[in-house]
Amino acid sequence: MIEIRHLHALIALAETGNLSKAGRRLHLSQPALSHQVKSIETHLGVPLFERKSSPLRLSPAGERLLGTAHEIVKQMRQCERDVARIAEGKAGQLRIAVECHSCFDWLMPAMDEFRIAWPEVEMDLVSGFQPDPTGLLLEDQADLVIVSKAPPRKDVVYHPLFRYEVLALLAHQHPLTKKKFLTAQDFAKETLITYPIPDDRIDVVREVLGPLGVNPVRRTAMLTVAILQLVASQRGIAAMPGWAVQPYLERRYVAQRPVRKSGLFSNLNAATTRALAGTAYMREFIATMKKVSFDSLKGIAPVNEE
């Protein structure tokens, strides 16, 4: 029997062109995804993909099933929204705060896609620096907050989005670019440029520098672009999520190196209240964020993978 999960797998494979990317989107291992494809092919008695093609190409039977898959998935999503609207009475609002208060660009495509499906949801961004982002949920100042740390908090539910690497950022002329990776001691004589947030929310301080007693000179800036400008001008070094500064790395505005030989990794989470976590529009927005992130951001991975 062909199930909805099989149709999602077919769509993901058709859109990404390979098992690895499709698996990341669906949060499935390659063997698990291959098993799903094999299950459909066994049921239908025909291959869905041309073997040994790169990127993957659908067979005529696969193309036919793909068209139906798109129609069925679209109808199911619309049905789920309609039922949710009936059950919940109203869609509500979605006020979003981001821990990295100047990093909103990555969120725009997900918001645009969600707005098409849920036009009645009133969306808004909570701007400005927030000393306690998760606290906004409990104060009814936000409905969803994007944070890296996920400490237990009464009535707050965390939804893992993706795993990412924190990279050291340096000017291209900086002597430390000669190293393959930076250690805690490499930061000791440098000026560390960060957002003006508590140390327990700065990955490199919390996980690398603090435990070894390394306390470099500090400088803060409110905006991501301001931090990168200071780094490029050799006023200090920084350590930031690779996905958040990828456009600048691609333009070679600054150089990057791993932090520690094994790298420094963290997770990004969507935090909501327990009451909102079960609403249909909140579930769909979180799912949309995940999908769009894995389609557009580089260097991220599912939280359950190393």
Buried (B, 14 or more C-beta within 10 A) or exposed (E): EBEEEBBBBBBBBBEBBEBEBBBBBBBBBEEEBBEBBEBBBEEBEBBBBEEEEEEBEBBEBBEBBBEEBBEEBEEEEEEEBEEBBEEEEEBBEBBBBBBBBBBBEBBEBBBEBBBEBBEEBEBEBBEEEBEEBBBBBBEEBBBBBBBBBBEEEEEBBBBBBBBBBBBBBBBEEBEBBEBEBBBBEBBBEBBBBBBEBEEEBBBBBBBBBBEEEBEBEBBEBEEBEBBBBBBBEEBBBBBBBBBBBBEBBEEEBBBBBBBBEEEBBBBBBBBBBEEBBEBBBBBBBBBBBBBBBBBEBEBBBBBEEE
